[in-house]
Amino acid sequence: MQLVTGSSGMIGTAYSEKILLAGENFLGIDLRKNSFVPELNKKTLIANLLERDFGKAVSNDIDIIIHLAANARVYNLVKNPALAMDNCITAFNIFEFARRHDISRIVLASSREVYGEGGYPRKESDADFQRCENPYAASKILSESLATSYCKCYGISYIILRFSNVYGKYDISDRFVPLTIRRAIKNEPIVIYGSKVLDFTYIGDAVQGIMKAMQNFSQAKNDAYNIASGTGTKLTDVAKIVTGQLNSKSPVTVDKNREGEIMSFVADTGKARAQLSYKPEISIKEGLRMSVEWYRQNL
């Protein structure tokens, strides 16, 4: 049975919904109930992963963990680095839970933040702790290090998935895409911090990446993979697409970059394509169209 952490979050909800419909046996775990897909609450354990004994109510038939839970808003962790420490403690507790319960497989959600700034497209081998730009990146580098160390010490196999700017339904945060859509709907000003070019990944493609990791675990294990679109898009173009789709009158301005935020990133997805059979399918225009439609209906 799968244990899905952060099952009430954006990616966790989309993935859990997918495997629920497929009839997969799983247990979700989160701090809060799922407000998007109520059916998932029957499969959700409310618990705090910061507590070492979070798993006391988890059944003994877990054989793989999909660890998605994290404080994932980069700038929030720049303002409050303690949130990054929470990510580190949570990851440690997950690996300890796996060790104590003889769970031999973990799929770990990481981030393109581990690559830092400078040059693209980025291959998995480009990750380097010396490029670390912010506390969030540091927490992901530590999580990846736990994966490799627990593999070598305790035989726990892993797959690391480095996601890049995932967007789409079930995200009500202040990340760039949902915030831009909300502001555009209200014709409010849209501010972009820095002339950024980033690799935006539609939620469906992110879920596909997890599914492919599960399907190909035995041959792809103990390695890291970029789960992204492989295409860079200017944030100004994202804003232009959204305002155009909504016929919005929101003015768009570019301000100076904020501390700790990456200015440019595009992923090399060749390794994920070759070893996971991962194939991103949704273009930025189509993904934003579907996102806009979801926000219109749900917010």
C-alpha positions as CSV (number, residue, x, y, z in Angstrom):
1,M,0.0,0.0,0.0
2,Q,1.2,3.5,-0.8
3,L,1.6,6.2,1.9
4,V,1.2,9.7,0.3
5,T,2.4,12.6,2.4
6,G,1.0,16.0,1.8
7,S,-2.1,14.4,0.3
8,S,-4.2,17.5,0.8
9,G,-1.8,19.8,-1.0
10,M,-1.8,20.6,-4.7
11,I,0.3,17.7,-6.1
12,G,-0.9,15.4,-3.4
13,T,-4.5,16.0,-4.2
14,A,-4.1,15.5,-7.9
15,Y,-2.0,12.4,-7.5
16,S,-4.3,10.9,-4.8
17,E,-7.4,11.6,-6.9
18,K,-5.7,9.8,-9.8
19,I,-4.9,6.6,-7.9
20,L,-8.2,6.7,-6.1
21,L,-10.0,6.5,-9.5
22,A,-7.6,3.8,-10.6
23,G,-8.6,1.7,-7.5
24,E,-5.1,1.8,-6.0
25,N,-4.7,1.0,-2.3
26,F,-3.2,4.1,-0.5
27,L,-3.3,6.2,2.7
28,G,-2.9,9.9,2.6
29,I,-1.4,11.9,5.5
30,D,-1.7,15.6,6.0
31,L,-2.1,18.3,8.7
32,R,-5.6,19.1,7.3
33,K,-8.5,17.6,5.5
34,N,-8.8,17.8,1.8
35,S,-11.0,20.7,0.8
36,F,-10.9,20.0,-2.9
37,V,-11.8,16.3,-3.2
38,P,-13.9,15.3,-0.2
39,E,-13.8,11.6,-1.2
40,L,-10.1,11.6,-0.3
41,N,-10.8,12.3,3.4
42,K,-11.9,8.7,3.8
43,K,-8.3,7.8,2.9
44,T,-6.6,10.6,4.8
45,L,-4.9,10.5,8.2
46,I,-4.6,13.8,10.0
47,A,-1.2,13.9,11.6
48,N,1.9,16.2,12.0
49,L,5.0,14.9,10.2
50,L,7.1,17.1,12.5
51,E,6.3,14.6,15.3
52,R,8.6,11.6,15.5
53,D,5.6,9.3,16.3
54,F,3.4,10.6,13.5
55,G,3.1,7.1,12.2
56,K,1.7,5.4,15.2
57,A,-1.8,5.3,13.6
58,V,-0.4,4.1,10.2
59,S,-1.0,0.4,9.3
60,N,1.9,-2.0,8.9
61,D,1.2,-2.8,5.3
62,I,2.8,0.3,3.7
63,D,5.4,-0.8,1.1
64,I,6.2,2.5,-0.6
65,I,6.1,6.2,0.5
66,I,5.5,9.1,-1.9
67,H,6.8,12.0,0.1
68,L,5.2,15.2,-1.2
69,A,4.7,17.2,2.0
70,A,6.7,20.4,2.3
71,N,6.6,24.1,2.8
72,A,7.1,24.9,-0.8
73,R,6.8,28.7,-1.3
74,V,10.4,29.8,-1.8
75,Y,9.9,33.5,-0.8
76,N,8.0,32.4,2.4
77,L,11.1,30.4,3.4
78,V,13.4,33.4,2.6
79,K,11.3,35.5,5.0
80,N,11.0,32.7,7.6
81,P,13.8,30.2,7.4
82,A,12.3,28.1,10.2
83,L,9.9,26.7,7.6
84,A,12.9,25.2,5.8
85,M,14.0,23.5,9.0
86,D,10.4,22.0,9.1
87,N,11.1,20.5,5.7
88,C,14.3,19.0,7.0
89,I,12.7,17.5,10.1
90,T,9.8,16.2,8.1
91,A,12.1,14.4,5.6
92,F,14.2,12.9,8.4
93,N,11.1,11.6,10.2
94,I,9.9,10.0,6.9
95,F,13.1,8.2,6.3
96,E,13.2,7.1,9.9
97,F,9.7,5.8,9.7
98,A,10.7,3.8,6.6
99,R,13.7,2.4,8.4
100,R,11.9,1.4,11.5
101,H,9.0,-0.2,9.5
102,D,11.2,-2.0,6.9
103,I,9.7,0.1,4.0
104,S,12.2,-0.3,1.2
105,R,11.0,2.3,-1.4
106,I,10.5,6.1,-1.3
107,V,9.6,8.5,-4.1
108,L,10.9,11.9,-2.9
109,A,9.6,15.2,-4.2
110,S,12.5,17.7,-4.7
111,S,12.8,20.9,-6.7
112,R,14.7,22.6,-9.5
113,E,15.9,25.0,-6.7
114,V,18.8,22.5,-6.1
115,Y,20.4,23.7,-9.3
116,G,20.7,27.4,-8.3
117,E,21.3,30.2,-10.7
118,G,23.1,30.3,-14.0
119,G,22.8,28.5,-17.3
120,Y,20.3,26.0,-18.8
121,P,19.0,23.5,-19.7
122,R,19.9,21.8,-16.5
123,K,20.8,18.2,-16.3
124,E,20.4,16.2,-13.1
125,S,24.2,16.1,-12.6
126,D,24.3,19.9,-12.4
127,A,22.9,19.9,-8.9
128,D,25.4,21.3,-6.4
129,F,25.0,22.5,-2.8
130,Q,27.4,25.3,-3.5
131,R,24.8,26.8,-5.8
132,C,22.3,26.9,-3.1
133,E,20.4,30.3,-3.3
134,N,17.8,30.1,-0.5
135,P,16.7,28.1,2.6
136,Y,14.1,26.1,0.6
137,A,16.8,24.9,-1.8
138,A,18.9,23.9,1.3
139,S,16.0,21.9,2.7
140,K,15.7,20.0,-0.6
141,I,19.4,19.3,-0.9
142,L,19.3,17.9,2.6
143,S,16.3,15.7,1.8
144,E,18.1,14.3,-1.2
145,S,21.1,13.6,0.9
146,L,19.0,11.7,3.3
147,A,17.7,9.6,0.4
148,T,21.2,8.7,-0.7
149,S,22.5,8.1,2.8
150,Y,19.5,5.9,3.9
151,C,20.0,3.9,0.7
152,K,23.6,3.2,1.4
153,C,23.2,2.6,5.1
154,Y,19.9,0.9,5.3
155,G,19.0,-0.4,1.8
156,I,16.1,2.0,1.3
157,S,15.7,2.6,-2.5
158,Y,14.5,5.9,-3.7
159,I,13.6,8.0,-6.8
160,I,14.0,11.7,-6.5
161,L,11.7,13.8,-8.7
162,R,12.8,17.4,-9.2
163,F,9.7,19.4,-10.0
164,S,9.7,22.8,-11.7
165,N,7.1,25.5,-11.1
166,V,4.1,23.1,-11.0
167,Y,0.8,25.0,-11.7
168,G,-2.8,24.2,-12.3
169,K,-5.9,23.1,-10.3
170,Y,-5.9,22.7,-6.5
171,D,-3.4,25.5,-5.9
172,I,-4.8,28.4,-3.9
173,S,-1.4,29.8,-2.8
174,D,0.2,33.0,-3.7
175,R,2.6,31.4,-6.2
176,F,2.9,33.3,-9.4
177,V,0.3,31.5,-11.6
178,P,-2.6,31.4,-9.2
179,L,-1.9,34.9,-7.9
180,T,-1.7,36.2,-11.5
181,I,-5.0,34.6,-12.3
182,R,-6.8,35.9,-9.2
183,R,-5.5,39.4,-9.9
184,A,-6.4,39.2,-13.6
185,I,-10.0,38.1,-12.7
186,K,-10.3,41.3,-10.6
187,N,-8.4,43.5,-13.0
188,E,-5.9,44.2,-10.3
189,P,-2.2,45.1,-10.9
190,I,0.2,42.2,-11.6
191,V,3.7,42.7,-10.3
192,I,6.6,40.5,-11.6
193,Y,9.7,40.4,-9.5
194,G,12.7,40.2,-12.0
195,S,12.8,39.5,-15.7
196,K,12.5,35.8,-15.1
197,V,12.4,32.8,-17.5
198,L,11.2,29.6,-15.9
199,D,10.1,26.1,-16.7
200,F,6.4,25.8,-15.9
201,T,5.0,22.3,-15.4
202,Y,1.2,21.6,-15.6
203,I,-0.1,19.6,-12.7
204,G,-1.2,16.7,-15.0
205,D,2.4,16.3,-16.2
206,A,3.7,16.4,-12.6
207,V,1.3,13.6,-11.7
208,Q,2.4,11.7,-14.8
209,G,6.0,11.9,-13.5
210,I,5.0,10.3,-10.2
211,M,3.0,7.6,-12.0
212,K,6.0,6.8,-14.3
213,A,8.3,6.7,-11.3
214,M,6.0,4.1,-9.6
215,Q,5.7,2.0,-12.8
216,N,9.5,2.0,-13.5
217,F,10.8,2.0,-10.0
218,S,12.9,-1.2,-10.1
219,Q,14.9,-0.1,-13.2
220,A,15.1,3.6,-12.4
221,K,15.7,3.5,-8.7
222,N,18.4,5.3,-6.7
223,D,18.6,8.3,-9.1
224,A,17.1,11.8,-9.6
225,Y,14.9,13.0,-12.5
226,N,13.7,16.3,-13.8
227,I,9.9,16.5,-14.0
228,A,9.3,19.6,-16.0
229,S,8.1,20.8,-19.4
230,G,11.6,21.3,-20.8
231,T,10.6,24.8,-22.1
232,G,11.3,28.2,-20.7
233,T,8.7,30.9,-20.5
234,K,9.0,34.5,-19.6
235,L,6.8,35.5,-16.6
236,T,5.7,38.5,-18.6
237,D,4.4,36.1,-21.3
238,V,2.6,34.1,-18.7
239,A,0.9,37.3,-17.5
240,K,0.1,38.2,-21.1
241,I,-1.5,34.8,-21.8
242,V,-3.6,34.9,-18.6
243,T,-4.8,38.5,-19.1
244,G,-5.6,37.7,-22.7
245,Q,-7.6,34.7,-21.8
246,L,-9.6,36.6,-19.2
247,N,-9.9,39.8,-21.3
248,S,-8.4,41.4,-18.2
249,K,-7.4,45.1,-17.9
250,S,-4.8,44.3,-15.2
251,P,-1.6,46.4,-15.7
252,V,1.6,44.3,-15.7
253,T,4.8,45.8,-14.2
254,V,8.3,44.3,-13.7
255,D,10.0,45.2,-10.4
256,K,13.5,44.2,-9.1
257,N,14.1,40.6,-8.2
258,R,13.4,39.5,-4.7
259,E,16.1,38.0,-2.4
260,G,16.7,34.3,-2.9
261,E,14.6,33.9,-6.1
262,I,16.1,32.2,-9.2
263,M,16.0,34.3,-12.4
264,S,16.2,31.6,-15.0
265,F,15.7,27.8,-15.2
266,V,14.9,25.3,-17.9
267,A,15.1,21.5,-17.3
268,D,16.7,18.9,-19.4
269,T,14.1,16.2,-19.4
270,G,16.0,13.7,-21.5
271,K,16.9,11.4,-18.6
272,A,13.3,11.2,-17.3
273,R,12.1,10.6,-20.9
274,A,14.6,7.8,-21.4
275,Q,14.4,6.0,-18.0
276,L,10.9,6.8,-16.8
277,S,9.2,7.1,-20.2
278,Y,8.1,10.5,-19.0
279,K,6.6,12.8,-21.7
280,P,5.2,16.2,-20.8
281,E,2.1,16.8,-22.9
282,I,0.6,20.1,-21.9
283,S,1.9,23.4,-23.4
284,I,1.9,26.5,-21.3
285,K,-1.0,28.1,-23.3
286,E,-3.2,25.0,-22.9
287,G,-2.2,24.5,-19.2
288,L,-3.0,28.2,-18.4
289,R,-6.3,27.9,-20.3
290,M,-7.3,24.9,-18.1
291,S,-6.0,26.6,-15.0
292,V,-8.0,29.7,-15.7
293,E,-11.1,27.7,-16.2
294,W,-10.7,25.8,-12.9
295,Y,-10.1,29.0,-11.0
296,R,-13.2,30.6,-12.6
297,Q,-15.3,27.7,-11.5
298,N,-13.8,27.1,-8.0
299,L,-12.8,30.5,-6.6
